[in-house]
Amino acid sequence: MNIFELALQNLTSPPVLAFALGLLATAIRADLRLPEAVYQGLSFYLLLGIGIKGGVALRDAEFSEIALPIAGTIALGVAIPLLAFFILGPLTKLPAYEKGALAAHYGSTSLVTFTAALVFLETAQTFVEGYMATLLAVLEIPGIIVGLLLASRGMSRTVNFKESLTEVLTGKSIILLAGGLLLGALTGSAGYSQVEPFFGGLFTGVLTLFLLELGLIAGKRIGDLKKVGIRLVIFGIGFPVIAGTLGITVGLLTGLSVGGATVLGVLSAASSYIAAPAAVRLALPEASPGIYLTSSLAITFPFNLIIGIPLYSVLAELIANGMGI
Amino acid sequence: MKNIERKLVTIVIEQAIESRLIRDLHRIGVKGHTVTKANGSGPHGRRAGEIDGGNVKIETVVSSELRMAIIEHLEQHYLDKYACVVWSSDVTVSREQHF
């Protein structure tokens, strides 16, 4: 398939259409909102489901097969926030704490973007290593630490890393994702078959509902785009492509398939809007949520969801061909 | 029934900061508190915690000395950094040892 067919396939998938419906509903000021408890429940389901499936695959994988991709993912977790911080320097006039806060968000990653990429690749019948959820969990943390470290440089007060780290490590993202991986690895395929109708069969449907809600939330932030300015919009679209390309290259170099490298590209390109905001808010109250949340949720997330995912899959093909893989 | 004068201190703060503030309150000497979810708007508009819940309202009934200590602590560590408002009012309680 060429890039236009891929883009069209992605655009007409139920989760992406539901996201667009959420944006539209907010634009016409419809009073729609998923109840808080349902939203929390759906995010539990997605995190645990992704974790369990990844864990089952992890059990069947050889250590030698996953060691290099994990090492590569940790390196990406350190390199991407550094890159974001230094690109933001000449591009914007933001102070170090704002750049650090943004670096923490772009260094970390997004479960929903990852999940949408898996659904996309499954529809395109592209092979993806089953253990990619492990890399999702690995990439979640280092970016936040590096971002906070960068922000704290040149600050007169000390930044409370311990509290933010505890927040990330005991937050629902890591507990449910890592817990799910462990659960899946212990229970294996036989155990998974018992919960498959719930966590497998219903998965895309739940993702669709969750994306409708994210569309509603992101839609409310779109009005803030005028406040953040064109330079941040350029960053929010341009940086994921750079980070995504880096992720794809690292994926291919560490032995992932083209599908796996696409997913690592998506993970690298995606920015956090759940784990990172909570940690950054505690450690860096000076940094403005109007900048980091708007950029992450209203610019980068829709870009990755609608254009980024098919783009990275094409880039992965091209880079793999160029490298002779 | 005895009528004992106390102060009801009400704090509305973004949810991301809830557990830190509650730890601080108990360290200052607060014996008990009530947390409820809170929605609304103020001069600053929306909250960082919006995606994972908005604000919380923390209420505690304390002596007037403790009320001063709480407000001083908030002024030093919270009011200028976070979306946070505080007010207090006179209340009457019946069990002195509880508050």
Chai-1 contact restraints between the chains, C-beta under 6 A:
chainA,res_idxA,chainB,res_idxB,connection_type,confidence,min_distance_angstrom,max_distance_angstrom,comment,restraint_id
A,I217,B,I51,contact,1.0,0.0,6.0,A-B,restraint_1
A,P277,B,A48,contact,1.0,0.0,6.0,A-B,restraint_2
A,A278,B,A16,contact,1.0,0.0,6.0,A-B,restraint_3
A,R281,B,A16,contact,1.0,0.0,6.0,A-B,restraint_4
A,R281,B,A48,contact,1.0,0.0,6.0,A-B,restraint_5
A,P285,B,K81,contact,1.0,0.0,6.0,A-B,restraint_6
A,P285,B,Y82,contact,1.0,0.0,6.0,A-B,restraint_7
A,P289,B,A48,contact,1.0,0.0,6.0,A-B,restraint_8
